[in-house]
Amino acid sequence: MYKVYVKTDAADNVVSVNSEAFLPDPVPAGWIEVDEGEGDKYHHAQSNYFDKPLMTDDGKYQYRIVDGAVVENDVSPTLDELKGMKRAEMAAARYAAEISGITLSGAVIRTDRESQALITGAALAASHDENYSVTWKAKNGFVTLNSAQIIAVAQAVRAHVEACFDREAELQTAIEAAESAEALDEITWEA
């Protein structure tokens, strides 16, 4: 017969489990006896006693001591945690939309961050020289753009990017106002 002991934190969460077979005699202070029995579950309690690991992947303790007995904690995400996940989901959706590109006069213009910087540089040059032109590589081939066209492309890209951030800001407001997991589930990138 082997006794099983656990250690807890200040909130009574089980932070360690062991068998008396692997603890010094006498058992050190801080260890609480919770069970006894035969077999590997009790003898090798560190890896066999609990059905689940002591902590979830996101760092929540799965067991606690209540009135001397080990019980499972509710490790379901809180509403605040769900909101954090939804904020991250919407930020990722915004980024995907932001870099998806736009089509202007048949040319598919890239809108990834590097392309945004290159377009801004070309627009700056075009704003200082009305005769400036550039051969631009769109997703579907090269196009030659004059000064006015370059500025129009830059303005269209900027409007696209701003619309993506505006949509994310609108959704962030909805996320903060959500009062349930069900309300959060209804929030999607598509309007």
Disulfide bonds with the S-S distance in Angstrom:
none
